[in-house]
């Protein structure tokens, strides 16, 4: 009985963590990526982590050098990997 309860608790915890994980989208082509970048950074400057950027699905996956900023190159790589949502 104890094993069943522990297994059920682990399954519930695993399901909860999986539901909280960011869901990767479809890769964006160059035109879609450029449009999204223009929306989030009209002047082309890097985006700081505290700024609200809803098109970035998972900041940690896009900020490849972990400097708390996303530059145009990191953003483009994020587009190709599916971590950037299209501009709306």
N, C-alpha and C positions, 0 to 999 in steps of 0.2 A: 504494500500500500504506500509506503514511504517513497519508494522508487517511482511509483506512478505520479505522486504529487510533485516530486522534484522534476520529473520529466515534463509534466504539464506546465510548471512554472517556467522552465527553461524555454519551452515552446512559445509561451505567451511573451516572454521577454524578447526572444528573437523576432517574433512577429512585430512587436512594437518598435524595435530598433530598425527593422527593415522598412516600416512605414514612414519613419522619420527621415530616412536617407533621401537625398535629393535624387530626382529621377532625371537622367540624362535625356536630352532631346535629340532631334535629328541634326546632323551637321548642316551648317549654313554654307551656301556658295559665296564666292567673293563679293558679289553685288549685295546679297543679304547682310553679310558681315560688315561691309562698308556702311550700309544704311544704319545698322545697329550701333556701330561705333560713332557715327555722326550724331546720333541721338544722345548717347551717354557721355560723349566728350566732343562737343561742338568745336572746341579750339584745338583738339588733338592731344591735349595734355593727359598724362597718366591719371587714373582714377584712384583715389585713396579709399581704403577699406571702409571708413565710416560713412562714405557717401551712399545714399540710397540708389541702387542700380538694380531695378527689378529684372532686367534682361539677363543678368548673370545668375545662372542656376545654382552653381556651387563655387563660391569665391576661392576656396582652398584648391580646387582643381585647376582654376585658371591662373592664379598667382603662382606661377611655377618657381620663381626664385624666392618666394616667401618674404618679400619686402613690404608687404601690406599695401602694395600699389599694383595696378594692372596697366601696363603700357599697351601700345597698339600691337606689338608683336605677340604679347601674351594673349591679348584679346582675339587676335586672328587665329592663334593656335586653339583657343577655347571654342571658337566658331567651328573649326574643322573637327574638333572632338565631340561636339554636341553639348557643350556646357554654356552656350549662349543662346537665348531665345530670340527669335526674329523681332525686329522693331515693329511696333504696332501703331 
